[in-house]
Amino acid sequence: MAPARLSDTLTTEHRTCLLGVSLGSKNSEGARFEACVRWVSANFDHCALLVGDSIYRYTVQVANPDIPAEAARRQALDKGSEFIQTHRQLVESYPGECRFEFLPLSEVEKSPDFPIYHAELLELYEHDDSFRELVGDFADVYLGRGEKAEHEDDVAWERALGTAVAYLLEESALMFCPVGQGLQVTIYPGAIKTFQSIAEGGYPMVPRPLAQMVFVAMRLIKGGMYFFDDDNGSDNESVVAETDLERERHEFLAGALEEDLQQLFAHTEELSYRTGDGIVQRGRGDRTLYIVSDGEIEVSLDEAGGRRQLAIGETGSVFGEQSFLDGQPRSATVRARTDCRVRQLTSERFEELRRDAPQIAGELVFDIGQVLSTRLRRQAAKS
């Protein structure tokens, strides 16, 4: 968090905040987004969700260099509208005292402060070598992640770098507009060195409201195998600001020895799926437990208004535990979000595991019982 001196008083001195939503980033999707909402809800009274719709056009242009600018902007605005539609129910129904509102950057563009901040950042980029180097570092990271084209020559690569620089300078100016209007705390799932350096006072020549910004970088922590909560879209992606706040974890067989895990895996079958393939269908009856070996899966509900994403599971995530235990039909649909490999433990192979390794089978059932009990207690507390 920057500045560091506010680390112990952040949530007592500041009751309003901004939460940056970067379209196309995994940190702003599914369970990760819900985890950020959970942390903000527990610590603030009001939060503006800054949805980066208009600036997403730069990502579209990097992925498709020949697309007309207006078409890229339309795609970007559609992407933002889709994000808001998908997550509105989650945000509006989330328990807690915090009031959330969606604030697309396409609306922030209308602020009279935007062209002023943008011009000053461009001036700083042109004349300050250290700031230009900082922006260049961001461009390298930006072009190395997410959607990007294969650039065949130096000209194309320079054009892509220019797009990345334009992205950051415009995003910075847009995100600073609400700061200048009194929303001082900006929370971002991940770290943007440029914002942090400005908040730490590294560039005093920026407009004064920007130098007073408090930038909170959220760290998303996961490890080992874990259950995610498909009742409300939350997995065990723990959200931690620099205050090191620990969140609830649903670890799976955390105390098992390596040889025990190998015995478990020996009773599973590993299957491969292509992006978009169905793995589990809502309403179907089977008692298979799944472990993601590699890649990502998406848990969703198909509703009248379209598909609503509940959670994203990554390597190490465990799903299907409720039907595995009670034999009831599946409560959600699971698809491959990327090409992935998934281990499946059928009820028949579990019976073999009980005979061959009763201790690991018992620990498996105990862990499932713990996570289901936690969910029931949380639901009871909400009612």
Secondary structure, DSSP 4 states (H G I P E B T S, - for coil): -BSGGGTTTHHHH--EEEEEE-TT-GGGSHHHHHHHHHHHHHH-SEEEEEE--TTHHHHHHHH-TTS-HHHHHHHHHHHHHHHHHHHHHHHHH-SSSPEEEEEEHHHHTTSTHHHHHHHHHHHHHHH-HHHHHHHHHHHHHHHTSSS-----SHHHHHHHHHHHHHHHHHHHHHHHHHHHTT--EEEEES--HHHHHHHTTS-TTS-HHHHT-EEEEEEEE--SSEE-BTTTTB-S-EEE-TT-------BSSTT--HHHHHHHHHT-EEEEE-TT-EEE-TT-----EEEEEES-EEEEEEETTEEEEEEEE-TTEEE-HHHHHH-PPPSSEEEESSSEEEEEE-HHHHHHHHHH-HHHHHHHHHHHHHHHHHHHHHHHHH-
